[in-house]
Amino acid sequence: MPAFASFRDFYPFYLAEHSNRNCRRLHVLGSALVLATLAFAGLRGEARWLWLVPVFGYGFAWIGHFVFEKNRPATFRHPLYSLAGDWMMMLDVLRGRVRL
């Protein structure tokens, strides 16, 4: 996996690693569930639900990579850029720049 000088350089690579539509769908679903879990736990004042955040965030994404993309998640080599890439891709989906 190449080294990247900036997130701007990394993001095209990130999108290429998410060329499978089902993988992108699982990423967006996992990210939406992360947001819903954070809102639920925050509104109820119950931190006990926060263990679901990494399960939803990583679980759905890794299933997408291992089952549909057949590649290794970039999280293993570029964890911060990958986290930013997840949220940027979700925003790009909402903006209509990336198709689901």
N, C-alpha and C positions, 0 to 999 in steps of 0.2 A: 504494500500500500504506500503510495507516495506521501511525502511530507508536504504540508501546505503552509504558506506564509501568512495567510489570513482566511477568515471565514468566507470572504468573497471568492477566494480561490477554491475553497473546499466545497461550496454549495453546488456547483455544477457536477462535481464528482458524486456528491450525496444524491442528487436527483437521478443520476445515471444508475446508481446502486438501488434505486427504487423504480425501475422501469415497469415492473409488474403491477398491474392495476390492483390486484387483490392485496399485494403487500402494502401499497399506499393506503388502501381502505382500512386495513388492520392498524396501520400507524395512526391514522386520523381517529379511528374508533378508540384506540387506546388513549390517545391524547385527550379526547373528549371525556372519557371516563375518569382520567386523572383530574381534569377541571371539575367535573361533577363531584368527585370524591372530596376534593379540597373544599368545595363550596358546602357540601353536606356536613363534613366534619367541622368546618368553621362556623356554620350557622347553628349547629347543635352543640358546639363547644365540646365535642367528643373526639379527642385525639386518637382514640382506639381504632378509628377507621383509616388512619393514615398508612398502615401497613399495606393497604391495597394500592397505594400510589405506584410503587415500583412494580407490583404485580401487573397492573394495567399498562403502565408505561413501557416496561420492558417486555412483558409477556406477549402482548399482541404483536409488537414490533418483531421480536425474535421468531415467533411463529411465521410471520410474513417472510422473513429472510430465509429461514431454514426450509419451509415448505414450498413457498412460491418462487422466491428469487433464486434459491439455491446458492446463496452467497453468505459470507461471514459479515455480520453487522459491523459497521464502521465504529460502533461504540467501543469495541475492544481496543482499537488503536487511537481513536480520536474522540474520547468521551464528551468533552465540552462542545466541540464543533458538531458532533452528532446530536447532542441535546438541542443545541440552537437550530440545527437543521430540521429536527422534528417539528419545532414550533414554526419555523419559517415555511416549511412545506404545508403545514396546516393553514397558515395565513394565506399562502398562495392558492390553496384549494378554495378557501372562502372567497378570495378575490377573483377566482376563475382563471388563474394563470397555470394551475396544474389540475389535470382532469382526474376524477375518481372513476 
